Amino acid sequence: MDTTKQDSRILEVDNGVSLMSDSTMLIDNGTQATGTSELQAHRIPALDYQLGLHERAFSAAGAAFLSAVLVNPLDVAKTRLQAQAAGVPYSHPLSNVISRMTFFGPHMMFADLRCSPSCTRAGVHGTVAICPPDCFHYKGTLDVFYKIIRQEGFSRLWRGTNAGLMLAVPTVGIYLPCYDIFRNMLEEFAVQNAPTLEPYTPLLAGSMARSLACTSCYPIELAKTRMQAFKHVNGDKRPPGVLKTLFDNIPRVKSTSNFRNSLQSYRVLWTGLGAQLARDVPFSAICWPTLELVRKRLLGLVGDEANAASILGANFSAGFVAGSLAAAATCPLDVAKTRRQIEKDPMRALKMSTRQTLLEIWRDGGMKGLFTGAGPRIGRAGPSVGIVVSFYEVVKYVLQYQYAAV
C-alpha cells in the first residue's frame, strides 16, 4: 500500500480524532459533523453541551438567590397596589368597635389607632386617636415604601423573601437549565430538519421550561403573594410563615365543601395556576426571543474578545430590556393572577377563571385597573431578569472554561 497516498487522506490527531480529506470530522463522542459546522454557524457553544444539569442548576440557583433578595421590595409594592385595587383593606385592624373591645377590653381610652406612633395627622374621636383614611391608602410605589416603613417597619419590605427564596431557587433551578436544554435540542433539530423554524426555538423552549417550573413550584408562589398582600401590624405576634400561610385555607375548604375525596381539597394550593401560566408563558415567549436577539447583537460587537466582564454586561443589558418589555406586555395577566391568589373564599377561588377575572378588573377599573402596579412590576422584572441571566451565564462561562482547561 502506498503510505504517501494514505497519509494524504488521513491525518491522525493526538486526541484520536481523524480528519478526512472530504473535510468530514469524527468528534470524540462519535458524532459526525461537517468542517463548517452548521451548529457553530448558529452560535451554539460547543462547550455548552458539556455542562450537566447539576452545573446549570447550581448557576441558576445562585442567580435566583441574588435576584430574590435585591428586588423583593418592588415585588411587595406591586402586590400591595394590586391587592388594594382588588378591595383588600389596609386600614388599622382595630378601627371598628368590636375589634377594639376584643383587643383592649373595657378600657378603650387607651386605644391608639394612628397609622404609626409618629403620625401627627391623627384626630381624637371620643377616646380614640385615629388617622384619616388616606393614611392607609397607597398612592404609588414610593408611597407604598414610605407607609410600609412607617407603619410596619423597614424589614416588612422584604416580607415574603423566605417564600421568594424557597420559590426562586427551585423554580429558576428548573427554568434556566431546562430552557438551555430545550433550546439546544430544538435548535439542533431545526438546523438539521427545518431551518425556517430556527428563529422560533427560544420562544418554544422558554414557554415549555416556564410551564414546567411554574406548575411544580406553584404552591410556594401562592404563599408568597398572600404573605405580601396582607398587612401585619401586631408587633406582639410573629407574622405567619410560609407553611402556615399555605395551609391555613385547607381546613376551611374541607369544612365548607362537599368533596367526597379529601385530597381534592388540596386543589386550593393550586388556586390561580391557570392565571399564573397565562402570565408566565407569554412572558417567556416575549422575553427569550428578545433577549437572544439583543444578546447576540451585543456579543457580536465584542467578537472573539469576549471575557467574563463583557458577557456579564451583554447579558444584563439584554435581560433588562427583554424583562421590561415582557413585564409591560403581560401586566394585565399579572393583575388577574394576584386577584385570584388573594381570594379568601376558597369555593369562589376554585370556580374563578382568568377570563372572568380580567372582565371583572376591566369593569371595576378599566385600562388603569388592568395595569395596576405596572411601575413596580416593570421596575422589578428588568433588573431581575438581567441579574438572573447575567449571573447564570457568567457562572456557566467560568465552568465551561474549567472543563476546557482539564
Secondary structure as a PSIPRED ss2 file (coil, helix, strand):
# PSIPRED VFORMAT (PSIPRED V4.0)

   1 M C   1.000  0.000  0.000
   2 D C   1.000  0.000  0.000
   3 T H   0.000  1.000  0.000
   4 T H   0.000  1.000  0.000
   5 K H   0.000  1.000  0.000
   6 Q H   0.000  1.000  0.000
   7 D H   0.000  1.000  0.000
   8 S H   0.000  1.000  0.000
   9 R H   0.000  1.000  0.000
  10 I E   0.000  0.000  1.000
  11 L E   0.000  0.000  1.000
  12 E E   0.000  0.000  1.000
  13 V C   1.000  0.000  0.000
  14 D C   1.000  0.000  0.000
  15 N C   1.000  0.000  0.000
  16 G C   1.000  0.000  0.000
  17 V C   1.000  0.000  0.000
  18 S E   0.000  0.000  1.000
  19 L E   0.000  0.000  1.000
  20 M E   0.000  0.000  1.000
  21 S C   1.000  0.000  0.000
  22 D C   1.000  0.000  0.000
  23 S C   1.000  0.000  0.000
  24 T E   0.000  0.000  1.000
  25 M E   0.000  0.000  1.000
  26 L E   0.000  0.000  1.000
  27 I C   1.000  0.000  0.000
  28 D C   1.000  0.000  0.000
  29 N C   1.000  0.000  0.000
  30 G C   1.000  0.000  0.000
  31 T C   1.000  0.000  0.000
  32 Q E   0.000  0.000  1.000
  33 A E   0.000  0.000  1.000
  34 T E   0.000  0.000  1.000
  35 G C   1.000  0.000  0.000
  36 T C   1.000  0.000  0.000
  37 S C   1.000  0.000  0.000
  38 E H   0.000  1.000  0.000
  39 L H   0.000  1.000  0.000
  40 Q H   0.000  1.000  0.000
  41 A H   0.000  1.000  0.000
  42 H C   1.000  0.000  0.000
  43 R C   1.000  0.000  0.000
  44 I C   1.000  0.000  0.000
  45 P C   1.000  0.000  0.000
  46 A H   0.000  1.000  0.000
  47 L H   0.000  1.000  0.000
  48 D H   0.000  1.000  0.000
  49 Y H   0.000  1.000  0.000
  50 Q H   0.000  1.000  0.000
  51 L C   1.000  0.000  0.000
  52 G C   1.000  0.000  0.000
  53 L H   0.000  1.000  0.000
  54 H H   0.000  1.000  0.000
  55 E H   0.000  1.000  0.000
  56 R H   0.000  1.000  0.000
  57 A H   0.000  1.000  0.000
  58 F H   0.000  1.000  0.000
  59 S H   0.000  1.000  0.000
  60 A H   0.000  1.000  0.000
  61 A H   0.000  1.000  0.000
  62 G H   0.000  1.000  0.000
  63 A H   0.000  1.000  0.000
  64 A H   0.000  1.000  0.000
  65 F H   0.000  1.000  0.000
  66 L H   0.000  1.000  0.000
  67 S H   0.000  1.000  0.000
  68 A H   0.000  1.000  0.000
  69 V H   0.000  1.000  0.000
  70 L H   0.000  1.000  0.000
  71 V H   0.000  1.000  0.000
  72 N H   0.000  1.000  0.000
  73 P H   0.000  1.000  0.000
  74 L H   0.000  1.000  0.000
  75 D H   0.000  1.000  0.000
  76 V H   0.000  1.000  0.000
  77 A H   0.000  1.000  0.000
  78 K H   0.000  1.000  0.000
  79 T H   0.000  1.000  0.000
  80 R H   0.000  1.000  0.000
  81 L H   0.000  1.000  0.000
  82 Q H   0.000  1.000  0.000
  83 A H   0.000  1.000  0.000
  84 Q H   0.000  1.000  0.000
  85 A H   0.000  1.000  0.000
  86 A C   1.000  0.000  0.000
  87 G C   1.000  0.000  0.000
  88 V C   1.000  0.000  0.000
  89 P C   1.000  0.000  0.000
  90 Y C   1.000  0.000  0.000
  91 S C   1.000  0.000  0.000
  92 H C   1.000  0.000  0.000
  93 P C   1.000  0.000  0.000
  94 L C   1.000  0.000  0.000
  95 S C   1.000  0.000  0.000
  96 N C   1.000  0.000  0.000
  97 V H   0.000  1.000  0.000
  98 I H   0.000  1.000  0.000
  99 S H   0.000  1.000  0.000
 100 R H   0.000  1.000  0.000
 101 M H   0.000  1.000  0.000
 102 T H   0.000  1.000  0.000
 103 F H   0.000  1.000  0.000
 104 F H   0.000  1.000  0.000
 105 G C   1.000  0.000  0.000
 106 P C   1.000  0.000  0.000
 107 H C   1.000  0.000  0.000
 108 M H   0.000  1.000  0.000
 109 M H   0.000  1.000  0.000
 110 F H   0.000  1.000  0.000
 111 A C   1.000  0.000  0.000
 112 D E   0.000  0.000  1.000
 113 L E   0.000  0.000  1.000
 114 R C   1.000  0.000  0.000
 115 C C   1.000  0.000  0.000
 116 S C   1.000  0.000  0.000
 117 P C   1.000  0.000  0.000
 118 S C   1.000  0.000  0.000
 119 C C   1.000  0.000  0.000
 120 T C   1.000  0.000  0.000
 121 R C   1.000  0.000  0.000
 122 A C   1.000  0.000  0.000
 123 G E   0.000  0.000  1.000
 124 V E   0.000  0.000  1.000
 125 H E   0.000  0.000  1.000
 126 G C   1.000  0.000  0.000
 127 T C   1.000  0.000  0.000
 128 V E   0.000  0.000  1.000
 129 A E   0.000  0.000  1.000
 130 I E   0.000  0.000  1.000
 131 C C   1.000  0.000  0.000
 132 P C   1.000  0.000  0.000
 133 P H   0.000  1.000  0.000
 134 D H   0.000  1.000  0.000
 135 C H   0.000  1.000  0.000
 136 F H   0.000  1.000  0.000
 137 H C   1.000  0.000  0.000
 138 Y C   1.000  0.000  0.000
 139 K C   1.000  0.000  0.000
 140 G C   1.000  0.000  0.000
 141 T H   0.000  1.000  0.000
 142 L H   0.000  1.000  0.000
 143 D H   0.000  1.000  0.000
 144 V H   0.000  1.000  0.000
 145 F H   0.000  1.000  0.000
 146 Y H   0.000  1.000  0.000
 147 K H   0.000  1.000  0.000
 148 I H   0.000  1.000  0.000
 149 I H   0.000  1.000  0.000
 150 R H   0.000  1.000  0.000
 151 Q H   0.000  1.000  0.000
 152 E C   1.000  0.000  0.000
 153 G C   1.000  0.000  0.000
 154 F H   0.000  1.000  0.000
 155 S H   0.000  1.000  0.000
 156 R H   0.000  1.000  0.000
 157 L H   0.000  1.000  0.000
 158 W H   0.000  1.000  0.000
 159 R C   1.000  0.000  0.000
 160 G C   1.000  0.000  0.000
 161 T H   0.000  1.000  0.000
 162 N H   0.000  1.000  0.000
 163 A H   0.000  1.000  0.000
 164 G H   0.000  1.000  0.000
 165 L H   0.000  1.000  0.000
 166 M H   0.000  1.000  0.000
 167 L H   0.000  1.000  0.000
 168 A H   0.000  1.000  0.000
 169 V H   0.000  1.000  0.000
 170 P H   0.000  1.000  0.000
 171 T H   0.000  1.000  0.000
 172 V H   0.000  1.000  0.000
 173 G H   0.000  1.000  0.000
 174 I H   0.000  1.000  0.000
 175 Y H   0.000  1.000  0.000
 176 L H   0.000  1.000  0.000
 177 P H   0.000  1.000  0.000
 178 C H   0.000  1.000  0.000
 179 Y H   0.000  1.000  0.000
 180 D H   0.000  1.000  0.000
 181 I H   0.000  1.000  0.000
 182 F H   0.000  1.000  0.000
 183 R H   0.000  1.000  0.000
 184 N H   0.000  1.000  0.000
 185 M H   0.000  1.000  0.000
 186 L H   0.000  1.000  0.000
 187 E H   0.000  1.000  0.000
 188 E H   0.000  1.000  0.000
 189 F H   0.000  1.000  0.000
 190 A H   0.000  1.000  0.000
 191 V H   0.000  1.000  0.000
 192 Q H   0.000  1.000  0.000
 193 N H   0.000  1.000  0.000
 194 A C   1.000  0.000  0.000
 195 P H   0.000  1.000  0.000
 196 T H   0.000  1.000  0.000
 197 L H   0.000  1.000  0.000
 198 E H   0.000  1.000  0.000
 199 P H   0.000  1.000  0.000
 200 Y H   0.000  1.000  0.000
 201 T H   0.000  1.000  0.000
 202 P H   0.000  1.000  0.000
 203 L H   0.000  1.000  0.000
 204 L H   0.000  1.000  0.000
 205 A H   0.000  1.000  0.000
 206 G H   0.000  1.000  0.000
 207 S H   0.000  1.000  0.000
 208 M H   0.000  1.000  0.000
 209 A H   0.000  1.000  0.000
 210 R H   0.000  1.000  0.000
 211 S H   0.000  1.000  0.000
 212 L H   0.000  1.000  0.000
 213 A H   0.000  1.000  0.000
 214 C H   0.000  1.000  0.000
 215 T H   0.000  1.000  0.000
 216 S H   0.000  1.000  0.000
 217 C H   0.000  1.000  0.000
 218 Y H   0.000  1.000  0.000
 219 P H   0.000  1.000  0.000
 220 I H   0.000  1.000  0.000
 221 E H   0.000  1.000  0.000
 222 L H   0.000  1.000  0.000
 223 A H   0.000  1.000  0.000
 224 K H   0.000  1.000  0.000
 225 T H   0.000  1.000  0.000
 226 R H   0.000  1.000  0.000
 227 M H   0.000  1.000  0.000
 228 Q H   0.000  1.000  0.000
 229 A H   0.000  1.000  0.000
 230 F C   1.000  0.000  0.000
 231 K C   1.000  0.000  0.000
 232 H C   1.000  0.000  0.000
 233 V C   1.000  0.000  0.000
 234 N C   1.000  0.000  0.000
 235 G C   1.000  0.000  0.000
 236 D C   1.000  0.000  0.000
 237 K C   1.000  0.000  0.000
 238 R C   1.000  0.000  0.000
 239 P C   1.000  0.000  0.000
 240 P C   1.000  0.000  0.000
 241 G C   1.000  0.000  0.000
 242 V H   0.000  1.000  0.000
 243 L H   0.000  1.000  0.000
 244 K H   0.000  1.000  0.000
 245 T H   0.000  1.000  0.000
 246 L H   0.000  1.000  0.000
 247 F H   0.000  1.000  0.000
 248 D C   1.000  0.000  0.000
 249 N H   0.000  1.000  0.000
 250 I H   0.000  1.000  0.000
 251 P H   0.000  1.000  0.000
 252 R H   0.000  1.000  0.000
 253 V H   0.000  1.000  0.000
 254 K H   0.000  1.000  0.000
 255 S H   0.000  1.000  0.000
 256 T H   0.000  1.000  0.000
 257 S C   1.000  0.000  0.000
 258 N C   1.000  0.000  0.000
 259 F C   1.000  0.000  0.000
 260 R C   1.000  0.000  0.000
 261 N C   1.000  0.000  0.000
 262 S H   0.000  1.000  0.000
 263 L H   0.000  1.000  0.000
 264 Q H   0.000  1.000  0.000
 265 S H   0.000  1.000  0.000
 266 Y H   0.000  1.000  0.000
 267 R H   0.000  1.000  0.000
 268 V H   0.000  1.000  0.000
 269 L H   0.000  1.000  0.000
 270 W H   0.000  1.000  0.000
 271 T C   1.000  0.000  0.000
 272 G C   1.000  0.000  0.000
 273 L H   0.000  1.000  0.000
 274 G H   0.000  1.000  0.000
 275 A H   0.000  1.000  0.000
 276 Q H   0.000  1.000  0.000
 277 L H   0.000  1.000  0.000
 278 A H   0.000  1.000  0.000
 279 R H   0.000  1.000  0.000
 280 D H   0.000  1.000  0.000
 281 V H   0.000  1.000  0.000
 282 P H   0.000  1.000  0.000
 283 F H   0.000  1.000  0.000
 284 S H   0.000  1.000  0.000
 285 A H   0.000  1.000  0.000
 286 I H   0.000  1.000  0.000
 287 C H   0.000  1.000  0.000
 288 W H   0.000  1.000  0.000
 289 P H   0.000  1.000  0.000
 290 T H   0.000  1.000  0.000
 291 L H   0.000  1.000  0.000
 292 E H   0.000  1.000  0.000
 293 L H   0.000  1.000  0.000
 294 V H   0.000  1.000  0.000
 295 R H   0.000  1.000  0.000
 296 K H   0.000  1.000  0.000
 297 R H   0.000  1.000  0.000
 298 L H   0.000  1.000  0.000
 299 L H   0.000  1.000  0.000
 300 G H   0.000  1.000  0.000
 301 L H   0.000  1.000  0.000
 302 V H   0.000  1.000  0.000
 303 G H   0.000  1.000  0.000
 304 D H   0.000  1.000  0.000
 305 E H   0.000  1.000  0.000
 306 A C   1.000  0.000  0.000
 307 N C   1.000  0.000  0.000
 308 A H   0.000  1.000  0.000
 309 A H   0.000  1.000  0.000
 310 S H   0.000  1.000  0.000
 311 I H   0.000  1.000  0.000
 312 L H   0.000  1.000  0.000
 313 G H   0.000  1.000  0.000
 314 A H   0.000  1.000  0.000
 315 N H   0.000  1.000  0.000
 316 F H   0.000  1.000  0.000
 317 S H   0.000  1.000  0.000
 318 A H   0.000  1.000  0.000
 319 G H   0.000  1.000  0.000
 320 F H   0.000  1.000  0.000
 321 V H   0.000  1.000  0.000
 322 A H   0.000  1.000  0.000
 323 G H   0.000  1.000  0.000
 324 S H   0.000  1.000  0.000
 325 L H   0.000  1.000  0.000
 326 A H   0.000  1.000  0.000
 327 A H   0.000  1.000  0.000
 328 A H   0.000  1.000  0.000
 329 A H   0.000  1.000  0.000
 330 T C   1.000  0.000  0.000
 331 C H   0.000  1.000  0.000
 332 P H   0.000  1.000  0.000
 333 L H   0.000  1.000  0.000
 334 D H   0.000  1.000  0.000
 335 V H   0.000  1.000  0.000
 336 A H   0.000  1.000  0.000
 337 K H   0.000  1.000  0.000
 338 T H   0.000  1.000  0.000
 339 R H   0.000  1.000  0.000
 340 R H   0.000  1.000  0.000
 341 Q H   0.000  1.000  0.000
 342 I C   1.000  0.000  0.000
 343 E C   1.000  0.000  0.000
 344 K C   1.000  0.000  0.000
 345 D C   1.000  0.000  0.000
 346 P H   0.000  1.000  0.000
 347 M H   0.000  1.000  0.000
 348 R H   0.000  1.000  0.000
 349 A H   0.000  1.000  0.000
 350 L H   0.000  1.000  0.000
 351 K H   0.000  1.000  0.000
 352 M C   1.000  0.000  0.000
 353 S C   1.000  0.000  0.000
 354 T H   0.000  1.000  0.000
 355 R H   0.000  1.000  0.000
 356 Q H   0.000  1.000  0.000
 357 T H   0.000  1.000  0.000
 358 L H   0.000  1.000  0.000
 359 L H   0.000  1.000  0.000
 360 E H   0.000  1.000  0.000
 361 I H   0.000  1.000  0.000
 362 W H   0.000  1.000  0.000
 363 R H   0.000  1.000  0.000
 364 D H   0.000  1.000  0.000
 365 G H   0.000  1.000  0.000
 366 G H   0.000  1.000  0.000
 367 M H   0.000  1.000  0.000
 368 K H   0.000  1.000  0.000
 369 G H   0.000  1.000  0.000
 370 L H   0.000  1.000  0.000
 371 F C   1.000  0.000  0.000
 372 T C   1.000  0.000  0.000
 373 G C   1.000  0.000  0.000
 374 A H   0.000  1.000  0.000
 375 G H   0.000  1.000  0.000
 376 P H   0.000  1.000  0.000
 377 R H   0.000  1.000  0.000
 378 I H   0.000  1.000  0.000
 379 G H   0.000  1.000  0.000
 380 R H   0.000  1.000  0.000
 381 A H   0.000  1.000  0.000
 382 G H   0.000  1.000  0.000
 383 P H   0.000  1.000  0.000
 384 S H   0.000  1.000  0.000
 385 V H   0.000  1.000  0.000
 386 G H   0.000  1.000  0.000
 387 I H   0.000  1.000  0.000
 388 V H   0.000  1.000  0.000
 389 V H   0.000  1.000  0.000
 390 S H   0.000  1.000  0.000
 391 F H   0.000  1.000  0.000
 392 Y H   0.000  1.000  0.000
 393 E H   0.000  1.000  0.000
 394 V H   0.000  1.000  0.000
 395 V H   0.000  1.000  0.000
 396 K H   0.000  1.000  0.000
 397 Y H   0.000  1.000  0.000
 398 V H   0.000  1.000  0.000
 399 L H   0.000  1.000  0.000
 400 Q H   0.000  1.000  0.000
 401 Y H   0.000  1.000  0.000
 402 Q H   0.000  1.000  0.000
 403 Y H   0.000  1.000  0.000
 404 A H   0.000  1.000  0.000
 405 A H   0.000  1.000  0.000
 406 V C   1.000  0.000  0.000
